[in-house]
Structure formats: structure tokens, C-alpha cells
Amino acid sequence: MEYIRISASYLFNIKLDNQYLLIKSERRNQYQPVGGCYKYFPNAEKFLLSIGAIPEKKSNGIDSLMDLRLLVPQENIDVFIKWFNSQQNRETTYYREFNEELVSILPQEKHNLFNKIRAEKQVSGSFDIFFDNEKEINSIKPMDIIKLDFTPKQKQVVRDFCSHNSNLILATE
């Protein structure tokens, strides 16, 4: 049986002062946009098992429990895509990754400034199949791009944090 690897994610397009906010990757020696894999909910497990999906338990040594990083039999890709697009029994909001990757590293007294974020999907991810040389398997990586607009206070907190913390940087294109 031939499998296709799926890694469904969302990344934030956060622009401050004509620069992009990037975070140091835990997995690679690079800076990248804030974001990560969508999660599926426990109610999705029965469906995913029924189509023969196999969860990818770890990615580069980091636990990815219930991430939408899966191996799906090629003959069930269309069924998976239909389920994914239905948005049933999976994460559809963006706050979890934003909180885990960005808010959690900011000073505790500033967290409440980020209780509400203005997020708008700019790009919906593609379901095109390609050969992933690193994983050595045919893959699909639908990656949604989410535009965040910060308030002036939120911008200032992030600017201040970037000025003295190497985990976050502002970079030009």
C-alpha cells in the first residue's frame, strides 16, 4: 500500500515596521514565522482509522500527538481532503499556536494584551502532491497563511521583546 504524508499547518504573517516577525525554530537552526500544525480532536480518531491514516508520532524528536501530520493511503487522499475541508473534529482557530509559540515567551504581565488577536486567512493551503526529499515520500503540505494585525500596544511589546531576546527577530523580506 502506498502512503502519502500529510502535514497540515498554518503560519502567521506578522508585519511590524515593514519587517516580518520570526521565531527561532525548536527543530531546525533557523528563524521562521510563528505557527505550526493543526490538531485533530479525539472525535476524529474513528474517521482517521477508518481511512487507514497513521499518525506521525514524532517529528525531529518532538512529540506531535494529534497533529495533522499523518500517513494516509493514496486511495483515501480525496476522502481525507474532503474531511479536512469540512473542518469537522479538527482545530479551526489560530490562537493555540500563537499562544504556545509567541505569547508564552513574552513577560507574564503582558500576556493579557494578547487575549484577543485579529487574524484573517490570507492564503488557503494547497493539496498538491510532491516528493519530499527530506522525508523520502510523496507528500501534501497544505499551509494556510494567517495575517495578524496587532494593536499599537501589542506592537510595542513585541518590538521591546525582540530588542533583548534572540528567540524573536524582525527581518526584512
N, C-alpha and C positions, 0 to 999 in steps of 0.2 A: 504494500500500500504506500502510495506516495503522499507525503505531507507537505503542507505549505505553512511556513512560520508566519504568524501574525503578531505584530506589535503595534497596538492602537494607542496613540498618545495625544497629548495636547501641550503646546508650548506657548508661552506668553510673549507677546511683542510689547515690551515696556520701554517707552522712549522718554528720556529726560534730557532737556537742554540739547536736543539734536544728537543724542548719544543713546545707545541701547544698554539696558541693564542686563548684565551677565553674571552667572554664579559659577563658582568653581565646582566642577564635576566631582562626585564621590567615586565614580567608576573609571574615569579617564583623566589624564593630565591635560585638562583643557577647561576653558570657560565656555558656557553655553547658556541659552535662555532658561529661565525658570520654567519648570513644567515636568511632566512625566507621563507614565502610563495610566490610562483609565483603569478603573477597578470594576470587576463584576460583583454582583451581590449573591448571597447564598441561594436565592431562588433561581438563579441562572444555572446552577451546577447540574441539575437534572437535564436541562436542554443541552448543555455543552457535552455532557456524557453521551447523550443520545446521538449526537453527530460525530462522536469519536474524537472530540477535542482533548488534547493532553496539555495540562498546564506546564509552563516552563517554571520550575520551582525556584531556580536561582539564575541570576544574570550577573556575571562577573563577581560571584561570591556574595552578592547582596540579596537577601530574601525578597521575593516578589510575589508573595502569597496573594492570590486573587487578582493579580494584574492581568490585563488583557494582552498577555504575552503567551501565545498558545501555538501548538502544532495542530493543524486541522487537516483531515484527509482532503485531498484535492477535490474529490467528487462532492464534498459538502461545503465548499467555499461560498457558493451562492446562497446557501441556507444561512451560513454564518453572517454574511454581509447583510442579508435581509433582517436578521435578528439585531445586529449591531445598529443598523439604521432605524430600527423601531424604537430604540433607546429603552427597551424594557429590561428591567433587572440588571441595570448597569449604571455606573456613575454618569451623570449628565451635567453636573455643575463643576466649577473650576476651583472652588475655594480650598479643597483639601491639599492639593499640591502647592498652591500659593502659600498656605499656612505652613506646611511641612518644610518647604524649601526656603521661604523668604521670611515670613513673619516670625517663625520660631528662632531665628538667629538675631533678630533685632532686640534692642533693650526691652525688657519686660514691660516697663512703664509706657512704651509706645505701641504695644500690641493692640490696644483698644482703638487706635486710629485706623486700623486696617480691618475692623469688623465688617465693613461694607466696602466692596470693590465694584467698580464699574467695568464690567467685562462684556466684550462683544466679539462674536466669532467673525474673523476676517476671512479665513480660508477653511474649507472643509477638506479633510484628508482624502487622498486618492487610494483606490483599491487596485492599482496597477501591480501586476506581479513582476518581480525582478529577481535575479540571482544575487544573493547576499554573499559576497566573497568571504567576509569575516566569519559568518556562521555556516557557510558552505551549504546553503539550502535556498530553494525558491521561497521568496518572502513577499509579504504585503505589509506596508507600514503606513496606514492612514494616520496622518498627523494634522490635527486641527491647529490653526494659529489663532490665538485669542488676543485681541488688543485690550490692554488695560489703560484706563485713563485715571491717573492719580490726582487727588486734590492737591492744592498748594502745600498743605501741611504734610501730607504723605510724601510728596516730592522732597521736601526739606529733610525729613527723617532719613530717607534713603540716601540722599546726597551726603548728609553728615556721616552716615554709617560707612558709605563707600570710601570716604576720605581717610578712615583709620582702620579698615578691616579688609584684608586681602581676599576674603571669600566672595565679595561682590565688587564688580568693577563697572564703570561706564566706558563703553567703547564705541568708536565710530564704525561705520559700515565697512 
